[in-house]
Amino acid sequence: MGRSRRTAANEGRREEALGAINNQVLAEERAQAYEKNANDLAPSLAVLNQQLAELRMQKQQRETAATLLEARSKVAKAKTNAARTIGNVGQNPGVDFEALDRKVDRQEATAAALSDMASARAAVNPDLHLADLRRRDTVAAKAAELGLLTVESASPGQISRDKHA
């Protein structure tokens, strides 16, 4: 603004020079006001930043405490279950580990059988699928030898219908 003020004054443009001077004074006043406001707000900002840091620390402490309580609760439940299982506290005395072992064996066998059935059904093993098709062809050929159906007309659907008929 100082340059435009000098240029306007040197060129005889008095009104423009006065306007530039007025704008410069207003800008300086605004800058002083902004600086004063910033200086006045600095302590409040520092207090707010400190309070924010304290709140974050409290939040983290509460989250840690909640996690610790949850872990303690799970440990207590596990200890209770273990004590009841081992000592049958509050129930029949003694634990039948053989019965528990048989129960786990049945569960494992059931899971393995279901897995095998799912694999076969999903045609995960193409060799089993091919063996099943070959078996159908063999059954159809033997049925044709007995005169139950002709080899040309044999299809898996017909074999199953003729077999049940």
Secondary structure, DSSP 8 states (H G I E B T S, - for coil): -HHHHHHHHHTT-HHHHHHHHHHHHHHHHHHHHHHHHHHHHHHHHHHHHHHHHHHHHHHHHHHHHHHHHHHHHHHHHHHHHHHHHHH-TTSSSS--HHHHHHHHHHHHHHHHHHHHHHHHHTT--HHHHHHHHHHHHHHHHHHHHTTSS-TTT--HHHHHHHHH-
